[in-house]
Amino acid sequence: MIYFDHNATTPIDPQVLEAMQPFLTTFYGNPSSLHRHGRAVKTAIDQARQQIAALVKVSPEQVIFTSGGTEANNIAISAAKASKKGHALMSSTEHPSIVEPMQRLALQDIHVEKIAVNSNGLIAADILGSSITSNTGFISIMQANNETGVIQDIATLGALAKERGIIFHTDAVQSCGKLDVDFGALNVNLMSLSGHKIYGPKGVGALVYDKKVNLSPVFYGGGQETRLRPGTENVAGIIGFGKAAELALQLQESRATQLLGLRKKLEEGISGIAGLVIAGSGVERLPNTSQILMDTVDGEMLLMQLDQQSIAVSSGSACSSNSKLPSPVLKAMGYKDKLALSAIRVSLGQQSTLEEVDVFIAALKATINR
Ligand SMILES: Cc1ncc(COP(=O)(O)O)c(C=O)c1O
């Protein structure tokens, strides 16, 4: 089986699994308990918090564990209401876990607008500047897109918001671990992360925050995670996420070099296919991602045919692949419906090999010819 769908999820790294296992058996205490079982687990959670903090270069108190990137995004968006301003902005290529909660801000009398991207999926600083009004209190722009891998210049966009005192959030679920991510250098106030995109477990993530920003929980209960995320912690998940973050920090550069080399081979290998376009190829992208468009095919059918040949890719974002509508990300980049519906996303991972890339190239060409 060739698994080229790492932006949907990654397999757990064996070292991550090993770190988690004792917390499913031996260390079963509740971290809120004052006795030694609880204290031992609390210490381990503190260590995981340090590992996440080190990955994005913040202090551990700035990290809140959540059930994943979706929940981190939802908590981050609570800052829009706290800003007491009536206008908020997001890019037009955000993940549904931003789009849906942002749209709900209308219920709180906050008018939300999308910032246009260019044909490469990028937001130009002057476009952001002209979208900001005196009433803008909150901006959310993802660092790297899950479908195309296109990387926004968050440091520049964040600086624009900072100058105007606007709270700036970035969804770094896809970029973290694949790029060198520095919270402070990016000029952001809030950042979302997820465990299962970096060889950690599913169902765990984190919101990294500037303590000056007022946040509200999405649900209420006990005092865990400074009351911003109440409920007994997903201990094994948090430990695994911490270990995955530690490995990501150690291996980020070597993984990126390896992935970039493989992707170059892949894109060279398919470049002769008539009418083929790689979305966002004109700008910086995540080293592992190629969103391939070919006007002669249907992306979903191609995905199924590759699946029959034991090759797993995605037809756009995993979270929206139930719908037959063209990807809003590709539409925002100006692609016509037919071309957008032909898209398949190839996302490589640390286990991917040159042999697999060669098999994929041959299978893609043969399938299209059929
Ligand atoms: C850019 C982006 N943000 C958020 C999420 C949601 O993260 P999670 O699956 O941890 O809820 C995803 C998952 O696909 C994503 O790609």
The ligand as an SDF file (V2000), in Angstrom:
LIG
                    3D

 16 16  0  0  0  0  0  0  0  0999 V2000
   -5.5960   23.3430    8.2380 C   0  0  0  0  0  0  0  0  0  0  0  0
   -6.3550   22.4750    9.1890 C   0  0  0  0  0  0  0  0  0  0  0  0
   -6.9130   23.0260   10.2800 N   0  0  0  0  0  0  0  0  0  0  0  0
   -7.5870   22.2980   11.1750 C   0  0  0  0  0  0  0  0  0  0  0  0
   -7.7510   20.9430   11.0120 C   0  0  0  0  0  0  0  0  0  0  0  0
   -8.5310   20.1740   12.0370 C   0  0  0  0  0  0  0  0  0  0  0  0
   -7.6690   19.5030   12.9180 O   0  0  0  0  0  0  0  0  0  0  0  0
   -8.2190   18.2550   13.7720 P   0  0  0  0  0  0  0  0  0  0  0  0
   -8.4230   17.1340   12.8080 O   0  0  0  0  0  0  0  0  0  0  0  0
   -7.1310   17.9890   14.7690 O   0  0  0  0  0  0  0  0  0  0  0  0
   -9.4730   18.7030   14.4240 O   0  0  0  0  0  0  0  0  0  0  0  0
   -7.2080   20.3110    9.8770 C   0  0  0  0  0  0  0  0  0  0  0  0
   -7.4140   18.8720    9.6330 C   0  0  0  0  0  0  0  0  0  0  0  0
   -7.4830   18.4070    8.5310 O   0  0  0  0  0  0  0  0  0  0  0  0
   -6.4760   21.0970    8.9600 C   0  0  0  0  0  0  0  0  0  0  0  0
   -5.9120   20.5590    7.8770 O   0  0  0  0  0  0  0  0  0  0  0  0
  1  2  1  0
  2  3  1  0
  2 15  2  0
  3  4  2  0
  4  5  1  0
  5  6  1  0
  5 12  2  0
  6  7  1  0
  7  8  1  0
  8  9  2  0
  8 10  1  0
  8 11  1  0
 12 13  1  0
 12 15  1  0
 13 14  2  0
 15 16  1  0
M  END
$$$$
